[in-house]
Amino acid sequence: MQQAEAFADTQPNAETALSIALPTPVVADTSTFSLAPEPVVSTADTTAQARSTDMPAAAAPEPVRPPEPFVLPMDELQAIAQSAGLEWVNSDAEKIRIAQEAIANEPKPVHVPRERKPPVVLDEGPLILVETRKDLNQITLPFESAA
């Protein structure tokens, strides 16, 4: 009996089940609906008008600046490595500069275009029938001559 009461306490009763609010359906406004086609506005006309009003007549392009070279924050990296119990090892800056200069001073390889094979010339003459099957009645085989 106690189990039935405990079960009844955990289940929603009919009054609370009916009081749950359901979402209200959305109804479209059909009072402005019309089957007549709307006037078509050309996008080319509107973009041309927008360009003529938005942009000044003589807009000079800004010069493109080369990106600044990235520099590693060596002090921060060494501190992070030391806090993790590691030791930061870096290459010698002078050797890196010499290697980069050597790479930059190498001559650019000459581009040699690939030579294409000449196209295969197809024979446009008449077709020739080639027999690949021999008539075995006219051939004497080695095991036939012994008999």
Residue frames as a rotation matrix with the C-alpha (Angstrom) as fourth column:
MET 1
0.566 0.824 0.000 0.00
0.824 -0.566 0.000 0.00
0.000 0.000 -1.000 0.00
GLN 2
0.446 -0.485 -0.753 2.83
0.145 -0.791 0.595 2.36
-0.883 -0.374 -0.282 0.81
GLN 3
-0.625 -0.696 0.354 4.44
0.434 0.067 0.898 1.62
-0.649 0.715 0.260 -2.54
ALA 4
-0.084 0.690 0.719 1.22
0.982 -0.064 0.176 2.53
0.167 0.721 -0.672 -4.35
GLU 5
0.813 0.381 -0.439 1.03
0.491 -0.855 0.167 5.86
-0.312 -0.352 -0.883 -2.49
ALA 6
0.007 -0.900 -0.435 4.70
0.098 -0.432 0.896 6.63
-0.995 -0.049 0.085 -3.22
PHE 7
-0.637 -0.198 0.745 4.13
0.710 0.225 0.667 5.82
-0.300 0.954 -0.003 -6.89
ALA 8
0.352 0.869 0.349 1.06
0.924 -0.383 0.022 8.03
0.152 0.314 -0.937 -7.02
ASP 9
0.623 -0.167 -0.764 3.02
0.295 -0.854 0.428 10.93
-0.725 -0.492 -0.483 -5.49
THR 10
-0.430 -0.894 -0.121 5.63
0.153 -0.205 0.967 10.80
-0.889 0.398 0.225 -8.28
GLN 11
-0.552 0.294 0.780 3.10
0.834 0.205 0.513 10.66
-0.009 0.934 -0.358 -11.11
PRO 12
-0.963 0.267 -0.044 1.40
-0.268 -0.963 0.022 13.87
-0.037 0.033 0.999 -12.34
ASN 13
-0.420 0.883 0.207 -2.31
0.416 0.391 -0.821 13.90
-0.806 -0.259 -0.532 -11.74
ALA 14
-0.083 0.480 0.874 -4.89
0.996 0.058 0.063 14.72
-0.021 0.876 -0.483 -14.38
GLU 15
0.838 0.438 -0.326 -5.31
0.458 -0.889 -0.018 18.34
-0.298 -0.134 -0.945 -13.22
THR 16
0.226 -0.829 -0.512 -1.61
-0.215 -0.555 0.803 19.20
-0.950 -0.071 -0.304 -13.61
ALA 17
-0.517 -0.407 0.753 -1.37
0.577 0.485 0.657 17.35
-0.632 0.774 -0.016 -16.91
LEU 18
0.265 0.719 0.642 -4.20
0.964 -0.220 -0.151 19.45
0.033 0.659 -0.752 -18.35
SER 19
0.843 0.095 -0.529 -2.75
0.237 -0.949 0.207 22.73
-0.483 -0.300 -0.823 -17.13
ILE 20
-0.249 -0.958 0.140 0.37
0.551 -0.022 0.834 22.43
-0.796 0.285 0.534 -19.33
ALA 21
0.428 0.379 -0.820 0.38
-0.335 -0.776 -0.534 25.27
-0.839 0.504 -0.205 -21.82
LEU 22
0.252 -0.277 0.927 0.77
0.814 0.579 -0.049 24.28
-0.523 0.767 0.372 -25.45
PRO 23
-0.743 -0.543 -0.392 2.53
0.240 -0.762 0.601 26.57
-0.625 0.352 0.697 -27.92
THR 24
0.321 0.892 -0.319 0.11
-0.016 -0.331 -0.943 28.68
-0.947 0.308 -0.092 -29.91
PRO 25
0.054 -0.293 0.955 0.20
0.919 0.388 0.068 28.11
-0.391 0.874 0.290 -33.66
VAL 26
-0.539 -0.305 -0.785 1.41
-0.009 -0.930 0.368 30.99
-0.842 0.205 0.499 -35.82
VAL 27
0.343 0.730 0.592 -1.12
0.743 0.175 -0.646 32.08
-0.575 0.661 -0.482 -38.43
ALA 28
-0.716 -0.634 0.292 0.13
0.666 -0.493 0.560 33.92
-0.212 0.595 0.775 -41.49
ASP 29
-0.190 0.609 -0.770 -1.48
-0.061 -0.790 -0.610 37.25
-0.980 -0.070 0.187 -42.34
THR 30
-0.480 0.082 0.874 -3.37
0.798 0.456 0.395 36.60
-0.366 0.886 -0.284 -45.59
SER 31
0.509 0.750 -0.421 -4.99
0.492 -0.655 -0.573 40.03
-0.706 0.085 -0.703 -45.84
THR 32
0.309 -0.457 -0.834 -2.07
-0.598 -0.775 0.203 41.42
-0.740 0.436 -0.513 -47.90
PHE 33
-0.442 -0.475 0.761 -1.62
0.208 0.771 0.602 38.33
-0.873 0.424 -0.242 -50.07
SER 34
0.452 0.542 -0.708 -2.03
-0.587 -0.417 -0.694 38.92
-0.672 0.730 0.130 -53.78
LEU 35
0.416 -0.257 0.872 -1.51
0.558 0.830 -0.021 36.81
-0.718 0.495 0.489 -56.87
ALA 36
0.991 -0.081 0.108 -0.46
0.035 -0.623 -0.781 39.84
0.131 0.778 -0.615 -58.93
PRO 37
0.303 -0.949 -0.087 3.26
0.906 0.315 -0.284 39.86
0.297 0.007 0.955 -59.67
GLU 38
0.588 -0.205 -0.782 5.34
0.380 -0.784 0.491 42.48
-0.714 -0.586 -0.384 -57.93
PRO 39
0.946 -0.284 -0.158 7.27
-0.294 -0.539 -0.789 44.97
0.139 0.793 -0.593 -60.08
VAL 40
0.620 -0.784 0.001 10.76
0.780 0.617 0.100 43.71
-0.079 -0.061 0.995 -60.92
VAL 41
0.866 -0.448 -0.222 13.65
-0.414 -0.891 0.186 46.03
-0.281 -0.069 -0.957 -60.13
SER 42
0.728 -0.654 -0.204 16.83
0.162 0.454 -0.876 45.39
0.666 0.605 0.436 -62.08
THR 43
0.767 -0.513 -0.386 19.78
0.496 0.091 0.864 44.72
-0.408 -0.854 0.324 -59.80
ALA 44
-0.136 -0.844 0.519 22.17
0.986 -0.164 -0.008 46.15
0.092 0.511 0.854 -62.38
ASP 45
0.176 0.283 0.943 20.40
0.307 -0.926 0.220 49.53
0.935 0.250 -0.250 -62.21
THR 46
0.963 0.252 0.091 20.41
-0.011 -0.302 0.953 49.61
0.268 -0.919 -0.288 -58.42
THR 47
0.496 -0.847 -0.190 24.08
0.746 0.304 0.593 48.60
-0.444 -0.436 0.783 -58.14
ALA 48
-0.202 -0.545 0.814 25.10
0.854 -0.504 -0.126 51.20
0.479 0.670 0.568 -60.70
GLN 49
0.482 0.444 0.755 23.19
0.030 -0.870 0.492 53.87
0.876 -0.214 -0.433 -58.77
ALA 50
0.971 -0.135 -0.199 24.73
0.216 0.123 0.969 52.71
-0.107 -0.983 0.148 -55.49
ARG 51
0.144 -0.980 0.139 28.24
0.973 0.165 0.158 52.81
-0.178 0.112 0.978 -56.94
SER 52
-0.134 -0.190 0.973 27.75
0.598 -0.798 -0.073 56.30
0.790 0.572 0.220 -58.36
THR 53
0.634 0.442 0.635 26.46
-0.181 -0.713 0.678 57.68
0.752 -0.544 -0.371 -55.05
ASP 54
0.964 -0.216 -0.157 28.74
0.229 0.366 0.902 55.81
-0.137 -0.905 0.403 -52.62
MET 55
0.215 -0.970 0.112 32.17
0.908 0.241 0.343 56.11
-0.360 0.028 0.933 -54.24
PRO 56
0.376 -0.159 -0.913 33.98
-0.146 -0.983 0.111 59.39
-0.915 0.092 -0.393 -54.87
ALA 57
0.957 0.092 -0.276 35.01
-0.275 -0.032 -0.961 60.13
-0.098 0.995 -0.005 -58.43
ALA 58
0.354 -0.907 -0.229 38.79
-0.402 0.073 -0.913 59.97
0.844 0.415 -0.339 -57.94
ALA 59
0.877 -0.058 0.478 39.54
-0.430 0.354 0.831 57.38
-0.217 -0.933 0.285 -55.26
ALA 60
0.126 -0.920 -0.372 43.26
-0.815 0.118 -0.567 56.64
0.566 0.375 -0.735 -55.19
PRO 61
0.747 0.122 -0.654 44.18
0.139 0.932 0.333 53.10
0.651 -0.340 0.679 -54.12
GLU 62
0.782 -0.470 0.408 46.20
-0.576 -0.297 0.761 52.87
-0.237 -0.831 -0.504 -50.94
PRO 63
0.027 -0.839 -0.543 49.77
-0.793 0.313 -0.522 51.62
0.608 0.445 -0.658 -51.33
VAL 64
0.868 0.249 -0.429 50.28
-0.026 0.886 0.462 48.05
0.495 -0.390 0.776 -50.18
ARG 65
0.267 -0.776 0.571 52.68
-0.957 -0.285 0.060 47.80
0.116 -0.562 -0.819 -47.28
PRO 66
-0.167 -0.366 -0.915 54.81
-0.233 0.917 -0.324 44.69
0.958 0.159 -0.239 -46.90
PRO 67
0.830 0.515 -0.213 53.95
0.055 0.304 0.951 42.69
0.555 -0.801 0.224 -43.78
GLU 68
0.316 -0.712 0.627 56.14
-0.924 -0.381 0.033 43.19
0.215 -0.590 -0.778 -40.75
PRO 69
-0.250 -0.458 -0.853 58.45
-0.256 0.881 -0.398 40.25
0.934 0.118 -0.338 -40.00
PHE 70
0.817 0.575 -0.032 57.39
-0.181 0.309 0.934 38.08
0.547 -0.758 0.356 -37.10
VAL 71
-0.331 -0.915 0.232 59.75
-0.534 -0.021 -0.845 38.07
0.778 -0.404 -0.482 -34.13
LEU 72
0.208 0.363 -0.908 59.54
0.459 0.784 0.418 35.31
0.864 -0.504 -0.004 -31.54
PRO 73
0.571 -0.015 0.821 59.24
-0.644 -0.629 0.436 36.51
0.510 -0.778 -0.368 -27.95
MET 74
-0.018 -0.690 -0.724 62.35
-0.020 0.724 -0.689 34.64
1.000 0.002 -0.027 -26.80
ASP 75
-0.789 -0.297 0.537 62.23
-0.494 -0.212 -0.843 35.80
0.365 -0.931 0.021 -23.16
GLU 76
0.069 0.912 0.405 58.66
-0.986 0.124 -0.111 34.56
-0.152 -0.391 0.908 -22.75
LEU 77
0.639 0.147 -0.755 59.44
-0.440 0.875 -0.201 31.24
0.631 0.461 0.624 -24.43
GLN 78
-0.410 -0.856 -0.316 62.46
-0.080 0.379 -0.922 30.69
0.909 -0.352 -0.224 -22.18
ALA 79
-0.660 0.231 0.715 60.38
-0.750 -0.247 -0.613 31.50
0.035 -0.941 0.336 -19.09
ILE 80
0.467 0.882 -0.068 57.66
-0.883 0.469 0.021 29.05
0.050 0.050 0.997 -20.16
ALA 81
0.393 -0.400 -0.828 60.21
-0.168 0.854 -0.492 26.32
0.904 0.332 0.268 -20.80
GLN 82
-0.698 -0.705 0.125 61.93
-0.221 0.046 -0.974 26.93
0.681 -0.707 -0.188 -17.44
SER 83
-0.308 0.662 0.683 58.61
-0.946 -0.138 -0.292 26.85
-0.099 -0.736 0.669 -15.57
ALA 84
0.762 0.573 -0.301 57.95
-0.617 0.784 -0.071 23.42
0.196 0.240 0.951 -17.14
GLY 85
0.541 -0.631 0.557 61.40
-0.234 0.523 0.820 22.21
-0.808 -0.573 0.135 -16.07
LEU 86
0.652 -0.303 0.695 62.83
0.741 0.449 -0.499 22.36
-0.161 0.841 0.517 -19.62
GLU 87
-0.148 -0.739 -0.657 65.65
0.231 -0.672 0.704 24.30
-0.962 -0.047 0.270 -21.17
TRP 88
0.869 0.475 -0.140 65.01
0.026 -0.325 -0.945 26.40
-0.494 0.818 -0.295 -24.29
VAL 89
-0.243 -0.933 0.265 67.59
0.428 0.142 0.892 25.72
-0.870 0.330 0.365 -26.99
ASN 90
0.816 0.496 -0.296 67.70
0.007 -0.521 -0.854 28.08
-0.578 0.695 -0.428 -29.94
SER 91
0.446 -0.660 0.605 69.87
0.891 0.265 -0.368 28.27
0.082 0.703 0.706 -33.04
ASP 92
-0.387 -0.683 -0.620 72.56
0.620 -0.690 0.373 30.91
-0.682 -0.240 0.691 -33.34
ALA 93
0.583 0.698 -0.415 71.01
0.216 -0.626 -0.749 34.07
-0.783 0.347 -0.516 -34.86
GLU 94
-0.004 -0.675 -0.737 74.16
-0.729 -0.503 0.465 34.76
-0.685 0.539 -0.490 -36.95
LYS 95
-0.863 -0.308 0.401 74.09
-0.021 0.814 0.580 31.26
-0.505 0.492 -0.709 -38.49
ILE 96
0.016 0.946 0.323 70.37
0.703 0.220 -0.676 31.62
-0.711 0.238 -0.662 -39.27
ARG 97
0.562 0.171 -0.810 71.01
-0.252 -0.897 -0.364 34.98
-0.788 0.409 -0.460 -41.00
ILE 98
-0.463 -0.814 -0.350 73.90
-0.664 0.057 0.746 33.51
-0.587 0.577 -0.567 -43.05
ALA 99
-0.729 0.243 0.640 71.76
0.420 0.897 0.139 30.53
-0.540 0.370 -0.756 -44.14
GLN 100
0.365 0.927 -0.086 68.85
0.536 -0.285 -0.794 32.80
-0.761 0.244 -0.601 -45.13
GLU 101
0.313 -0.338 -0.888 71.17
-0.607 -0.790 0.086 35.03
-0.730 0.512 -0.453 -47.17
ALA 102
-0.767 -0.628 0.129 72.67
-0.338 0.567 0.751 31.98
-0.545 0.533 -0.647 -48.92
ILE 103
-0.329 0.742 0.584 69.18
0.718 0.598 -0.355 30.76
-0.613 0.302 -0.730 -49.83
ALA 104
0.606 0.603 -0.518 68.19
0.186 -0.741 -0.646 34.21
-0.773 0.295 -0.561 -51.10
ASN 105
0.080 -0.683 -0.726 71.38
-0.722 -0.542 0.430 34.55
-0.687 0.490 -0.536 -53.18
GLU 106
-0.497 -0.216 0.840 70.96
0.283 0.875 0.393 31.22
-0.820 0.433 -0.374 -54.97
PRO 107
-0.845 0.215 -0.489 70.02
-0.529 -0.466 0.710 31.67
-0.075 0.859 0.507 -58.62
LYS 108
0.106 0.967 0.233 66.46
-0.692 0.240 -0.680 30.85
-0.714 -0.089 0.695 -59.49
PRO 109
-0.467 -0.263 0.844 66.16
0.292 0.855 0.428 27.62
-0.835 0.446 -0.323 -61.44
VAL 110
-0.762 0.160 -0.628 65.49
-0.620 -0.461 0.635 28.08
-0.188 0.873 0.450 -65.13
HIS 111
0.104 0.886 0.452 62.05
-0.394 0.454 -0.799 26.89
-0.913 -0.095 0.396 -66.13
VAL 112
-0.896 -0.342 -0.285 62.38
-0.408 0.377 0.832 24.28
-0.177 0.861 -0.477 -68.83
PRO 113
0.072 0.996 -0.050 59.00
-0.949 0.053 -0.312 23.56
-0.308 0.070 0.949 -70.37
ARG 114
-0.176 -0.037 0.984 58.07
-0.085 0.996 0.022 19.96
-0.981 -0.080 -0.178 -70.88
GLU 115
-0.681 -0.058 -0.730 58.36
-0.727 -0.069 0.683 18.74
-0.090 0.996 0.005 -74.42
ARG 116
0.262 0.869 0.419 55.25
-0.656 0.479 -0.583 16.93
-0.708 -0.122 0.696 -75.48
LYS 117
-0.512 -0.348 0.785 55.41
0.240 0.820 0.520 13.70
-0.825 0.455 -0.336 -77.38
PRO 118
-0.841 0.244 -0.483 54.43
-0.541 -0.408 0.735 13.99
-0.018 0.880 0.475 -81.02
PRO 119
0.070 0.950 0.304 50.82
-0.808 0.233 -0.541 12.98
-0.585 -0.208 0.784 -81.61
VAL 120
-0.522 -0.168 0.836 50.21
0.142 0.949 0.280 9.48
-0.841 0.265 -0.472 -82.87
VAL 121
-0.509 0.318 -0.800 49.35
-0.841 -0.384 0.382 9.48
-0.185 0.867 0.463 -86.56
LEU 122
-0.019 0.608 0.794 46.44
-0.168 0.781 -0.602 7.18
-0.986 -0.145 0.087 -87.28
ASP 123
-0.937 -0.287 0.198 46.40
0.104 0.311 0.945 5.26
-0.333 0.906 -0.262 -90.54
GLU 124
-0.199 0.896 -0.398 43.48
-0.591 -0.434 -0.680 6.49
-0.782 0.100 0.616 -92.59
GLY 125
-0.705 -0.144 -0.695 43.87
-0.688 0.376 0.620 3.76
0.173 0.915 -0.364 -95.24
PRO 126
0.267 0.853 -0.449 41.57
-0.657 0.502 0.562 0.79
0.705 0.145 0.695 -95.77
LEU 127
0.316 -0.069 0.946 41.23
-0.849 0.425 0.314 -1.81
-0.424 -0.902 0.076 -93.05
ILE 128
-0.286 -0.483 -0.828 43.14
-0.726 0.673 -0.142 -5.07
0.626 0.560 -0.543 -93.49
LEU 129
0.781 0.579 0.232 41.71
-0.606 0.616 0.503 -8.36
0.148 -0.534 0.833 -92.28
VAL 130
-0.385 -0.921 -0.060 44.31
-0.819 0.371 -0.438 -10.45
0.425 -0.119 -0.897 -90.48
GLU 131
0.623 0.560 -0.545 43.54
-0.298 0.815 0.497 -14.14
0.723 -0.147 0.675 -89.89
THR 132
-0.211 -0.699 0.684 44.82
-0.945 -0.032 -0.325 -15.28
0.249 -0.715 -0.654 -86.52
ARG 133
0.269 0.380 0.885 43.10
-0.593 0.789 -0.158 -18.63
-0.759 -0.482 0.438 -86.47
LYS 134
-0.643 -0.550 -0.533 44.67
-0.763 0.402 0.506 -21.51
-0.064 0.732 -0.678 -88.35
ASP 135
0.522 0.776 -0.354 42.73
-0.809 0.582 0.083 -24.34
0.271 0.244 0.931 -89.88
LEU 136
-0.088 -0.599 0.796 43.87
-0.827 0.489 0.277 -27.37
-0.555 -0.634 -0.538 -87.88
ASN 137
0.790 0.401 0.464 42.70
-0.086 0.822 -0.564 -29.84
-0.607 0.406 0.684 -90.58
GLN 138
0.886 -0.458 -0.071 45.63
-0.080 -0.001 -0.997 -28.94
0.457 0.889 -0.038 -92.82
ILE 139
0.108 -0.878 0.466 48.33
-0.920 -0.266 -0.288 -29.04
0.377 -0.397 -0.837 -90.11
THR 140
0.497 -0.029 -0.867 49.92
0.152 0.987 0.054 -32.32
0.854 -0.158 0.495 -89.13
LEU 141
0.654 -0.198 0.730 50.72
-0.734 -0.399 0.550 -32.39
0.182 -0.895 -0.406 -85.46
PRO 142
-0.354 -0.933 -0.070 53.75
-0.883 0.358 -0.303 -34.31
0.308 -0.046 -0.950 -84.06
PHE 143
-0.524 0.154 0.838 51.66
-0.482 0.757 -0.441 -36.97
-0.703 -0.634 -0.322 -82.34
GLU 144
0.614 0.786 -0.072 49.72
-0.484 0.303 -0.821 -37.69
-0.623 0.539 0.566 -85.57
SER 145
0.351 -0.526 -0.775 52.77
-0.876 0.107 -0.470 -38.61
0.330 0.844 -0.423 -87.69
ALA 146
-0.649 -0.624 0.435 53.83
-0.748 0.627 -0.217 -41.44
-0.137 -0.467 -0.874 -85.35
ALA 147
-0.100 0.694 0.713 50.63
-0.360 0.643 -0.676 -43.37
-0.927 -0.325 0.186 -85.81
